[in-house]
């Protein structure tokens, strides 16, 4: 049996006792502990046919791609990772793939544990390891190589510059490019390759945000007057356009609550327009009070809208979506200026402020009062972006190279930090697909990084 006994803390045992339902985060901690033990020992030990020192057949050819793209006639030593299923295959006899057990797993997240796992004797059956210790040793002892399989990059072609927003529809990823005319690229997230492109007509420039309502894609344009384009993602063609009335300029953000679209306008005072997506016509308008200027990112929790204002001190406005009337206001203190992003988890909202140094403020959504604060560092003033995965907060900064942080919302402390490699600069957008975060970069050409952020600091990949 191949045992992992190092770096398994006693606290992890409590996650897997009889009757427990481990969460995604708890499984992540468990896997991290196992990987830490593997790295410490430098190999996967086996007690069967292999010695754990890489005496099995060497890896000749290591590839990855979709299940449909897996070669039909592999050679001995070939290894293939299916990016859409996470399965790993190795060839031990010419022409035949064998699925390796490390990824042929059952997802136990939130499933009840039938019996306590003995971490002191945690093992993988020899039947899964004996033919492939070299393969497993290669992946387990090379975290840099493993990271490359968990991360991937889409890079635009010549002229496809400046990613400005991201959206995910459950199958495909979409990135808008801040060009004239605007472009939206449809990307297969399993392969990080282009599927199709929408290009605006003359005058449809400067995209700022994307939203998806389950059927259609919407892109907001920072124009005078503002515009929102409704796109059929199956054909990547324009369906309809909303155009603001005179004075309704500079669309900054767009969100969808299941029934209506809402677009924020960067005006003084700020405005939010409620739009019927079936007709692409205005339903109602919220207008801020004096001093409630420069509306930026907009989000919702199903009942209320939350609008981040780029003012000093920072403000977040809580708006009743049904009536488009202000319900409450969060006011930052003297050290919290220019709210540039906001997200909601249904109980709390999290606002990113820009100056005098980047912070994420945890706010009680019912009282609109500060609970706690995460701070990047003194003097660090980078306009950031936020997303949530249901457990953690992710923040990315417009730096060269960019930084991304995984934050525990319970404690508002950093879990891990990822720093981009050379050329992975200026994060402009973040989204999440259930497994990976995606970071849109405002570079030439544009880039989108697919990243699985573990509970340890990493660079590049």
Secondary structure, 3 states (H helix, E strand, C coil): CEECCCCCCHHHHHHHCCCCECCHHHHHHHHHHHHHHHHHHCCCCCCCCCCCCCCCCCCCEEEEECHHHCCCCCCCCEEEEECCCCCEEEEEECCEEEECCCCCCCCCCCCECCCCCCHHHCEECHHHHCCCHHHHHHHHHCHHHHHHHHCEEEECCCCCCCEEEEEECCCEEEEEECCCCCEEEEEECCCCEEEEEEECCCCCCCEEEEEECCCEEEEEECCCCCEEEEEECCCCEEEEEEECCCCCCCEEEEEECCCEEEEEECCCCCEEEEEECCCCEEEEEEECCCCCCCEEEEEECCCEEEEEECCCCCEEEEEECCCCEEEEEEECCCCCEEEEEEEECCCEEEEEEEECCCEEEEEECCCCEEEEEEECCCCCCCCEEEEECCCEEEEEECCCCCEEEEEECCCCEEEEEEECCCCCCCEEEEEECCCCEEEEECCCCCEEEEECCCCCCEECC
